[in-house]
Amino acid sequence: MAKITFPVEASHIMMFARAIGDTNPVYHDAAAAKATEACGIIAPPTFPQAVAQFDPDYHLRPKPGQKWFGSGKTPSGIEGKPPSSGSLHAEHHYEYHRHLRPGDVLTVETHQGEVWEKDSKRAGKLTFRERITEYRDQFGALVITVRSVGVTTERPVDQG
């Protein structure tokens, strides 16, 4: 992912919380949130994933004039099974250095972390790749560090 900047707005926080079914007033009610330990509206823990909406190359976003396999029940323009990268998501870890709040403007950069291998009887060599994404605020302070791990297999796993 390229370096991306996105604003954290109260309405985005509210809509994100609604989309994930979280009715906690700390995500939408300023008066109720002010009376909490957070002392104001904050974003839900997984809100950093909203950065994808500001990434023009995000793979799940439809692109005008291109066939796209969306997140709906059926594909949009692609026949059969969608193409696969051959990798699986193995882990996602969020480390918060402080709460995200309305008014923050985050700059997000991702870089490669460690790579390691393990042997598997069913799939051969497993290669694990770590990606580290850092979210910094408008002052350059680190707000969130996200570590994700993907795994690729040497060969498909037999279904038998």
Residue pairs with C-beta under 8 A, 6 or more apart in sequence:
1 55
1 57
1 108
1 109
1 110
1 133
2 55
2 57
3 107
3 108
3 109
4 51
4 54
4 55
4 107
4 108
5 54
5 105
5 106
5 107
5 108
6 50
6 51
6 53
6 54
6 105
6 106
6 108
7 104
7 105
7 106
8 43
8 47
8 100
8 101
8 102
8 103
8 104
8 105
8 106
9 102
10 28
10 30
10 41
10 102
12 50
13 27
13 28
13 41
13 42
13 43
13 44
13 47
13 100
13 102
14 27
14 28
16 27
16 43
16 44
16 47
16 50
17 23
17 24
17 27
17 28
17 44
18 28
20 44
20 46
22 44
24 44
25 32
25 33
26 32
26 33
26 36
26 38
26 41
26 42
27 33
27 41
27 42
27 43
27 44
28 41
29 41
30 40
30 41
33 39
33 40
33 41
33 42
34 40
38 99
40 101
41 101
41 102
42 99
42 100
42 101
43 99
43 100
43 101
45 94
45 96
46 94
47 100
48 94
48 100
48 106
48 108
48 133
48 135
48 144
48 146
51 106
51 108
51 135
52 58
52 60
52 61
53 61
55 61
60 70
60 71
62 68
62 70
62 76
67 76
67 77
67 78
68 76
68 77
68 78
69 75
69 76
69 77
69 78
69 82
69 83
70 76
75 82
86 152
86 153
87 129
87 150
87 151
87 152
88 150
88 151
88 152
88 153
89 148
89 149
89 150
90 128
90 149
90 150
90 151
91 147
91 148
91 149
92 146
92 147
92 148
92 149
93 146
93 147
93 148
94 144
94 145
94 146
95 144
95 145
95 146
95 147
96 143
96 144
97 141
97 142
97 143
97 144
97 145
98 141
98 143
100 106
100 135
100 143
100 144
104 137
104 138
104 143
105 137
105 138
106 135
106 136
106 137
106 143
107 135
107 136
108 133
108 134
108 135
108 136
109 133
109 134
109 136
110 131
110 132
110 133
110 134
111 131
111 132
111 134
112 129
112 130
112 131
112 132
113 129
113 130
113 131
113 132
113 147
114 128
114 130
115 127
115 128
115 129
115 130
116 127
116 128
117 125
117 126
117 127
117 128
118 125
118 126
118 128
119 125
119 126
120 126
120 153
120 154
122 157
122 158
123 153
123 154
123 155
123 156
123 157
124 153
124 154
124 155
125 153
125 154
126 151
126 152
126 153
126 154
127 151
127 152
127 154
128 149
128 150
128 151
129 149
129 150
129 151
129 152
130 147
130 148
130 149
131 147
131 148
131 149
131 150
132 145
132 146
132 147
133 145
133 146
133 147
133 148
134 142
134 144
134 145
134 146
135 142
135 143
135 144
135 145
135 146
136 142
136 143
137 143
